[in-house]
């Protein structure tokens, strides 16, 4: 016999009232997973998790936890171990539209996600009900592969973040105006990819758009149960109907290939199986291979007592761009995590772990190797390649050298699973290495980390050639965050230091020596419209250089251009200013500027405004051109 949903709820309430039922009713039908939920809270991928365990203890354990004398749990309530095997969507649905709705009453969306994660070890994947786009393009002309481009994270294989042909002169930058704005959901976004007359963007809401660069009309949209923040790239692919494939790495470690003209999915590959693994750095596309950097949100499992911490090790996966086949996989450490001790709750701990690769690999075709920069270690077990720059063989993944700039930076947010001994300062490399070629042909691998130090290394040996003193205070969210830029002579590093405790701003260094050429401090005390407490003037967003100018975005939403010669301010715009968008939303506000930086080509500049929910429900993609023409 099957009970209706109402009866199931009544049965649940009855159970809640009387601890044990003598005669349990027959099982109700399972709610069909019918996700009506839209955007997951930012913690859904475990990034800022609400710990589910205390909620489970308070609201669920009395029926779902096996106790002495009750086997396995109260009445027919499945034991937690059994629930763990369910799909996260199923558990989420049981709590929101199914039998457990009354038990979960009053829980916030973030708590529901945290609870689901605690039970299943995974987050439910959002699936927005498809809403048709209002501004479809009237025509879908052929791709323009010979047109202007900003392809991949750093525009070129060297990750210079320098556009030699922006399509406007530095003298015209003061006349840059918003040409169009496009609003769409998602708390973090991929950098806008420019390919001829199209621009491609995706976000944490699981929507990928191909837009017209000049008007913002929609060529196509792809929705998937996932989310993305890693930048995309486009490459030639004979088997794609248009001859060109668009590649995307998502927040659940899938790499997808689409036909760049139509959006038809060509293949999809899962690049890892770690439960909190993800792709935050852009897969680098070179010579038919995608080099995919894996990272994880394991660092934020520090207060989840039942989490067997930590087991993730930074990894590069080489994937065939033709069909998604995995060619090789290389962890940055040979030693796999092994059992170490038990945490205070009795859960088995593991190590070594850590060294997430947050940023895009850098390709050195000449030397046949790639460079990646890594994050901190999560445990007290020695980790020789955390906070390091590594060179790997392009063909095999073999590690040719590793330069660890800070040992024993053992860090977790939270203390239950936290590393024993002294806690590290959390000085990850969040930025891609830049492969700079100096006049005269000498080459250097240059990058900075959250300590606010910039390092230059020899591509052949990995030895440090120069390093700066601390350029600011550095901190867990300070120093060099998402990405510097270089025009080959000057290296521009943005500093995200918090005001008051550090020196947020932009520093220009001589590429050959690391000598400071000029610096601008981020203006403080300006009015700020960012709604979520991120009203900081700090420069965390990746910077972008063009001949004569460098663009730097601030967390308070201001985007500025400075002269590369002396740091003189050329232009400033407040991207939080509400815009009427081409997809029909009136007065949509922007928000923080962070992570992916402005992309420039063909006389246009694109930038996302609204990071981490700081633009409320929508983010703005802003398209700038000279005089808005
Ligand atoms: C008063 C006892 C009780 C409490 C409290 C309770 N449950 Fe349940 N739960 C049950 C019973 C009994 C079932 C079996 C469902 C059925 O057959 O009606 C169940 C089933 C479930 C299922 C499977 C649902 C399905 O349709 O297959 C999930 C998931 C679940 N519970 C999660 C939770 C969570 C999470 C909490 C805490 C917010 C919770 N439960 C609180 C008694 C309880």
Boltz pocket constraint, residues with backbone or C-beta under 6 A from the ligand:
constraints:
  - pocket:
      binder: B
      contacts: [[A, 8], [A, 11], [A, 12], [A, 15], [A, 16], [A, 17], [A, 18], [A, 19], [A, 25], [A, 26], [A, 27], [A, 28], [A, 29], [A, 30], [A, 31], [A, 55], [A, 56], [A, 59], [A, 60], [A, 61], [A, 62], [A, 63], [A, 64], [A, 74], [A, 75], [A, 76], [A, 77], [A, 78], [A, 83], [A, 90], [A, 91], [A, 94], [A, 95], [A, 98], [A, 99], [A, 100], [A, 103], [A, 104], [A, 115]]
      max_distance: 6.0
